[in-house]
């Protein structure tokens, strides 16, 4: 986890069963596992002996010190055209729809 000591701003990890997300959470980092098949896993060494025959669940996951960097890293990984086709360039306006209720 070189990011946890500020050596690198981001890294790429093979994520199958929380292999990027769990260590990131324990080190104060952020990681995102993309939808299966979105990132190419060619050459990252996830063979049957590591994945238990579940290669279709494997993904190359971005990991960063700041959550806001994950979207940009994923766009670099999959390409701008694919990112646009899945709606990554659309603004998320979820907080405007959020309603809070307080019971006293």
C-alpha positions in Angstrom: 0.0 0.0 0.0 2.4 2.6 -1.2 -0.4 5.3 -1.2 -0.8 5.0 2.5 2.7 6.4 3.0 2.2 9.0 0.2 4.7 7.4 -2.2 2.2 7.3 -5.2 -1.1 9.0 -5.9 -2.8 5.9 -7.1 -2.3 2.2 -8.0 -4.1 -0.6 -9.9 -5.0 -3.8 -8.2 -6.5 -7.1 -9.1 -9.8 -7.5 -7.3 -11.6 -10.8 -7.1 -12.8 -11.2 -3.6 -12.2 -7.8 -2.1 -8.5 -7.9 -2.8 -8.3 -4.2 -3.4 -11.3 -2.8 -1.4 -10.5 -4.5 1.9 -6.8 -3.5 2.1 -7.7 0.0 1.0 -10.3 0.3 3.7 -7.8 -0.8 6.4 -5.2 1.7 5.2 -7.4 4.7 4.8 -7.5 4.6 1.0 -10.3 4.3 -1.5 -10.8 1.5 -4.1 -13.5 0.7 -6.6 -14.3 -2.6 -8.2 -15.7 -2.0 -11.6 -18.5 -4.1 -13.1 -17.3 -7.5 -14.3 -16.0 -7.3 -17.8 -15.6 -3.5 -17.8 -11.8 -3.6 -17.3 -9.5 -6.0 -19.1 -7.7 -8.5 -16.9 -5.3 -9.8 -19.5 -1.8 -10.2 -18.0 -2.5 -9.6 -14.4 -2.0 -13.2 -13.4 -5.4 -14.3 -12.1 -5.3 -17.9 -13.1 -7.6 -20.7 -11.9 -5.4 -21.4 -8.9 -6.1 -17.9 -7.6 -9.7 -17.3 -8.6 -11.2 -20.7 -8.0 -12.6 -20.8 -11.6 -14.3 -17.4 -11.1 -12.3 -15.3 -13.6 -15.4 -13.6 -14.8 -15.6 -11.8 -11.4 -12.1 -10.5 -11.6 -11.5 -6.8 -12.3 -8.6 -4.4 -12.4 -9.5 -1.9 -9.7 -8.2 1.6 -9.2 -7.1 2.6 -5.7 -6.3 6.1 -4.6 -5.9 8.3 -1.5 -8.9 10.5 -2.6 -12.3 9.1 -3.6 -12.7 11.8 -6.2 -9.7 10.3 -8.2 -11.3 6.9 -8.7 -13.6 8.1 -11.5 -10.8 9.7 -13.5 -8.6 6.6 -13.0 -11.5 4.3 -14.2 -12.0 6.5 -17.3 -8.3 6.1 -18.1 -8.6 2.3 -17.7 -11.6 1.8 -19.9 -11.3 4.7 -22.3 -13.3 7.8 -22.8 -15.7 6.3 -25.3 -16.7 3.4 -23.1 -16.9 5.7 -20.1 -19.3 8.0 -21.9 -21.4 5.1 -23.1 -22.0 4.0 -19.5 -22.9 7.5 -18.4 -19.7 8.3 -16.4 -19.7 11.9 -17.9 -23.2 12.6 -16.5 -23.6 14.7 -13.4 -24.9 12.9 -10.3 -27.5 14.9 -8.6 -28.4 12.5 -5.9 -28.1 14.9 -3.0 -30.8 17.2 -4.4 -33.2 14.3 -4.2 -32.2 13.3 -0.7 -34.9 13.7 2.0 -34.2 13.6 5.7 -36.8 12.9 8.3 -36.3 13.3 12.0 -38.4 11.6 14.6 -38.4 13.4 18.0 
